[in-house]
Amino acid sequence: MSDLLFATNNQHKLREIQEILGSDFRILSLRDANLDIEIPETQETIEGNAAQKARFIYEKTGMNCFADDTGLEIDALDGRPGVYSARYAGEGCSFDDNVEKILMELGDTQNRKACFRCVICLISDGAEYLFEGRVDGVITMERRGSDGFGYDPVFLPDGHRQTFAEMPPYLKNGISHRGRAAEKMRKAMGK
Ligand code: IMP
């Protein structure tokens, strides 16, 4: 089993990625590796942020590691919140504040098309690799479901009747942006 350090302390993400990568890998969080650090995330693109985070922890630890960055891109909002998805409602805001803000901005707009785009940057034995995953869907008129995190209660993936927050985790993992990017990473690592 190989150790792989994931630049996050988000328990939802850790669980998702561990399920996808399976027992060939032991995924360590920043806390597991005793890293109590603020990781910079100052780039203008999700690719840039994923690479910045992965390089930062690789330089600190020298461990094989990866970082992810995700943006929710809503057509009617010209692609916002995009790279600002985490702090869309302002510095220190909650997931719920962000959801409230996009629902307010969309109002009763009929075009509710959106996609999640995730980029994972893996640094393995010093070499850097990028993997992208995307899922298309629509933003619902109101919140549905209580699983997951972030914008899950209002994201209805195309071809499904349940929002990400109503789906069992295995189903979300099978079709989600991060699930798809992680699956590409798993294949690239030969597992
Ligand atoms: P991050 O860059 O992966 O931390 O993602 C930025 C923001 O996008 C998060 O703070 C969440 O609000 C949102 N996000 C990322 N992944 C998901 C997901 O799987 N479901 C819902 N929201 C997500």
Boltz pocket constraint, residues with backbone or C-beta under 6 A from the ligand:
constraints:
  - pocket:
      binder: B
      contacts: [[A, 68], [A, 69], [A, 70], [A, 71], [A, 72], [A, 85], [A, 86], [A, 87], [A, 95], [A, 98], [A, 148], [A, 149], [A, 150], [A, 151], [A, 152], [A, 164], [A, 176], [A, 178]]
      max_distance: 6.0
